[in-house]
Amino acid sequence: MTMLRLLILHRIRRLRCPTTIINIGTAAGSNFSNHGESLALALRYPGFACTSSAFSTAGDARRRRRRRTKPPPVDQSLLDLAVSRLPPRFSASDLADALARLPDPRLCPHLFSWAMDRHRRRLTADHSPFLAAVKRLGAARLYRDMDAVASLVLAFPFSLPPAEPHLNTLLYFYAEARMLPKAVHVYTRMRASADPAALPTAATYNLLFAAMLGRDDASSYVHHVHMGTVRLLFRQMVDAGIAPDRLALNAIVKGYAQSLHLNDALRVFHQMGPVYGCEPDEHTYSLLVHGLCAQGRTRNARELFVEMRGKGMVPSKRACNSLVCALALAGETRDGEEVMWGVARVGRAPDLITCRTLLEEICRQARVGEAMELLRKMGEEELVDGRTQRELQHGIEDEFGDLDA
């Protein structure tokens, strides 16, 4: 009777006071041999509840989050309604319209597979339903369902191959989903097709180049790994008689520059006009300026920058920041100031890292007063806001205040 009363009192106390979770075996200072000791601790301290390491709070939170974000099941009544609205002998255009009108894009693979089971030979002659399903699923980021629809269509040996715009759409969404093996598989199917309408075009190669080299935040090693595939694709593009346009050449320059193969990037850059008939644009120059600065070739980067500005081109913000930082780190702080003010007039304001690098290098040359005056001018010209200006000023005072004295 006494034990029952203690258990009831313990239960009431737990309901009244907040509960703190202790993970047995992982909490600091806890070395419990069995669950009996943990239960004894819970009875002694009513505000605590213990769990084993197999049921950690992080795992419970992940499971709850997964349950919350789980989408609701597909409404079968909406699928039945879409099927009932189709004509008895519906055509490919009727099915494409029905796929485009579905309220839930998750119904697209169900309706598409239902139609293919009943009118397969009639629907494979026209790939408009395939295009409609791929667009709906790709726009909704349902890439697994999109891949299932694409595999269903490409697996039919008697169907006509989809045309180049259809396959380019599929390749675009594969690239957006970072499903690069799938994108390369679509490209190989296009190259092996006997239908001239399904062969790769310049748009196909540009999509592949963007998929391989589209991430600006990737490291130089990642671009170095992909450059072998990009070179092979470019060689196949030229061998197929497709003239590379400026987008393709800029992709090659970008791949070489971001993998720090600057000599190869400069070789393609100098061949753009004489060999391929495409003059470099501001994107080409910006890629080279950023790559040369990353490699420490500040003089070559400055020459390309001057040539670019002489043609009236505006560099990218990334190239401007790279050049200012490279000049400052090389000790050419006055040239860095000149470049910064020159690009600021065309709307390329420096970022916080560039401003800090330039100001700190000026201070290291025992010119703290000039650095403070430059910071004041940057605030007056609204290159930095008030909060950033105060942060930079306090940083200079804390690190280089003794040099000014």
Salt bridges, closest charged atoms under 4 A:
ASP60 OD1 - ARG63 NH2 2.41
ASP104 OD2 - ARG106 NH2 2.99
ASP117 OD1 - ARG120 NH2 3.65
ASP147 OD2 - LYS182 NZ 3.29
ASP216 OD1 - LYS254 NZ 2.77
ASP217 OD1 - ARG215 NE 3.60
ASP264 OD1 - ARG267 NH2 3.82
GLU307 OE2 - LYS311 NZ 3.68
ASP335 OD2 - ARG302 NH1 3.85
GLU337 OE2 - ARG367 NH2 3.83
GLU360 OE1 - ARG364 NH1 3.87
GLU361 OE2 - ARG364 NH1 3.11
GLU370 OE1 - ARG334 NH2 3.87
GLU370 OE1 - ARG367 NE 2.79
GLU373 OE2 - ARG376 NH2 2.17
GLU380 OE2 - ARG376 NH1 2.22
GLU391 OE2 - ARG356 NH2 3.09
GLU399 OE2 - ARG364 NH2 3.91
